[in-house]
């Protein structure tokens, strides 16, 4: 459903649960940038606290990758 073919990239990243494969796809057009990424976790927690830990780790990793700063966030 993208306006072109995204470029795939896979890398192994460290986590508190050991190394994980990180899959990313990027597409740049003249006016837009598209970015899709995911990680397949070997075990998925079945409680809200465990899910929040995974999501927070992904957020923190993404911010660190670009040397960014979290301005605000809200639970949905």
Secondary structure by P-SEA (a helix, b strand, c coil): ccccbbbbbbbbbbccccbbbbbbbbbbcccbbbbbbccccccccccaaaaaaaaaaaaaaaaaaacccccccccc
